Amino acid sequence: MTSDLDSLIDFYQWEITRIQAQIDENLELHFYDEIEFDVVALRGLKNELDAILTLQDSKYPKIKRVKDQIEYYKTKIEEKGKLSYFNQAYEIRIREKESELEALLKAKNKPISFETQYVDDALYKLYSNEIFTFNLYLNDNKQVYLSLSMVGTNEIRITVYLENKGDYSWYRKHSLIKELKFFDLEGGGMYLTRKIPNSNTLLEIKELLSRIVIAIKNGGHVKNEIYLELIESK
C-alpha cells in the first residue's frame, strides 16, 4: 500500500516534471518573464522534494552528493577528450565514488518513523474529542515539537515550538513552509489553523504535518525518531 509520504513524493516529482516542461515550452516561445517565476518555483519544489526524500531515507543527501560527483568527473572526461592527461585520475575517482555509492545503497535505511498508525489514531481521537491535545516531539530534549488541539468544533490548531526563538522568523519567511502563513504566538511559538468539516479532512492534516516535519528536519532539528504524547484533559 502506498504511504502518505510516497504520495507526496509522487506529487512533487509530477509537479517538477510539469514545470520543467513548461519552462522548455516558454523558452521556445521566448516568454522569458514567465520563465523567471517558473525557475524559482522549480528550485523550491526540488528543495522540498530533497527534504522529503531525506525524511524517507536519512542517507539520501550523501547518495545525491556522491552521484553528483560521479557525473562531474564523467563530464570532465567528455570535456577534455579521451587522451587527456587528467583522465586516469578522473577514472580513479569515478571508481572510488562508485564503490562509495554501492556501500551507501547497501547500508540499512534509517527513515524518520513518522508514517505510523499512531498519528492517524491521535488525529481521530483529537477530532472526536477523546483527547484534549497531542504533541509530536522532534528531538530528544523535547524542545522542538508540534502541538495539535481543536479550536471550537471543526477547526484544528497546529502550533510549532522551536528551541531557538530566533528561528521563527526564518521559518516564516524563508523555509519550505513559508507559504503556509504561520502566525506568531505570544510568549513563543508560531501557529496556523485549518478547518475540518469532516473526518475525511484528517488525511490533509496529516499531509500538512508531514510538510512541517520535513521543513523542520531540513533546518537540522529532527532526529530519526519522533515521540508522540497524548493529553486527555486540560
N, C-alpha and C positions, 0 to 999 in steps of 0.2 A: 504494500500500500504506500502511495506517495505521501510523504510527510509535508507539514506546512512549510518547513524550510526548503524542501525540494521544490515546492510550488513557487515560492518566492524566487528561487534561483532560475527556474524556467521562465518566470515573468521577466526578470531583469535581462536574461540572455535574449529573449524575444525582442524586448524593447531596444536593446543595444543594436541588434541586427536591423530593426526598423529604422532607427535614427541614422545609422551608418548608411543605409540605402538612400535615405532622404538627403543626406549630405552629398553623396555621389551624384544624385539627380540634380541637386541645386548647383553643383559645380559645373555640370554640363550646360545648365541654363544660365550660368553666370549670376545667380542670385546670392551674392556674397554677404549681404546683410543678414539674410536668414541663416546662412552657414555659421556665422559667428555665434548665434544663440544655440544652434544645434551642437556645435563643438563643446560649448560649456555644459550643456545637458548631457552629452555623451561622456564627458570626463567625470561628471558627478555620478552617473549610473555605473561606470566602470569601477569607481572607488567604492561605491556601495556594494557592488557585486563582490569585489575583493574582500570586503569586510564580512559578507555573508559566507563566502567560501572559507574564510578563516574561522568563522564560528562553527562551521561544519567540520573542518579539519584544521587543527592548530598548526600543522606543518605547511599549510598552503603558501604563506609568504616565502618560506625557504624554497619550496618547489618552484614557485614562479620566478624567483631570483635566479636559480640555477638554470632553468630553461632559457631565461633571457640571456644569461652569459654564454650558453651554448650557441644560441642564434647569433650573438655578437661575434664570436670567433669564426663561425661559418661565413658570416658576411664579410669579415676581414679577408678570408681566403679568397672569396669571389672577387673582392675589390682589387687585390694585389696580384691575382693570377696564380696559376698552379706552380710556377717556377720561382715564386718569391722566396727570399732568404728566410722570412719570418714564418713561412707556412709550417715548418716542422714544429716550431714552438706552439703555434696555434693548434695544431693537430694533437699535441700532447695535452694541452689544456682542455680540449674538447673531450678527450678520453677520460681525463680526470673528473671533469664535470659530469659526464655521462655515468660514471661509476658512483658519484655522489648522488645523482638523481635516482639511480636504481636503488640505492640504500634508503633514501627518503621514502620512495614509493613502497618499499617492503616493510618499513617501520610501522608499528601499530598506530592506528589513528587515535587521536585524543580529542574528540569533539566536546564542545561545551554541552552538558546534558540539560538543555532547555526543552527539547522536544519530548515531553513526558506527559502522561495522562494526568499527573498531579496538577499541572497548571490548568488543564481543562476542567478538572473537578473543582478546583478552587474558584475559578471564574463562575462556574454554575452555582456553587454554594453562595457566592457573593451576590449574584443576580437574584437568587431565591431567598435572600435574607437569612440564610442559615449561619452565616458568619458576618461579622461587622467589617472586617478588612483583612487583607493579606499582603505580606511583604515578600519581595524577591531580593535576597541579598546577593550581591555580585562580587563580593570579596570576603576574605576570611574574617576581617575585623568588623564586618557589618556596618561600615561607614559609607558604603556606596550601595544604594538599594532603590527599588521601586516599591511604592506603597499604593495599593488599589482599594478604593472604597466607593460605595454608592452615594450619589447625591440626589436625594429625592427617590422617586420610584423607577425612573427609566433613564438615568444618567450615571455614568461612571467617571470617577476622577482618578487619573494616574499622576502621582507625584514622584518626582525624581530627586533623590538626595545624593549629593556628591561630597567627597571627603574635603576637597579644597573649594572654598566659596568663590574663588576667582574663576573657577571653571564654568560656572553657569553662563556667564556672558558669552564665552567662546562657543559653547554648545548651541545656544540660541541663535548665534549669528553665523557660525562657520561650519558646524558639524553636518553629518549626513541627515540629521533630523531637524535642521533649521526651519524647513518649510512647515513643520507641524505646529508652529506658533505657540510655544510654551509661554506661560505667564509666571512672573516672579511670585514667590510665596514669602510673605513677611516672616522674618526670622530664619530664612534659609530654605532653599529648595525651589523647584520650578514645577509647574503642573499644567495639565490640559484636561479637558472633559470631552466625553463622547456620548451621544445618545444611544440607548439600547432599546429600541422599540419592541424587540422580542429576542428569545434565546438564540435564534439563528445568527444574530449580530455578534455573538461571543467569539466566533471564528475570526471576524475582522479585528476584534480587540486583541486576540492572541497574536495575530499577524503584526498589529501595531506594537505589541510588547516585544516581538522579535526584532523589529526595526530599531527600537530604542536600545535593546540589549546589544545589538550589532554595533550601533553608533558608539555606545559607551565602551565596548570592547575595542573598537577602533582607536579610542582615545587612551587605551592601555590600562583600563581599570578592572577588567573582568578576568577572573581566573577560570580554570577548566571545570569548575563545579558551581552550581547556583543553589542557594539554600532558600527553601520556602517555609514561611511561618504563617499559620492561620490564627486570626484573633477573633474569638467568638463573640465578645461583647466589649463595650467601651470600658 
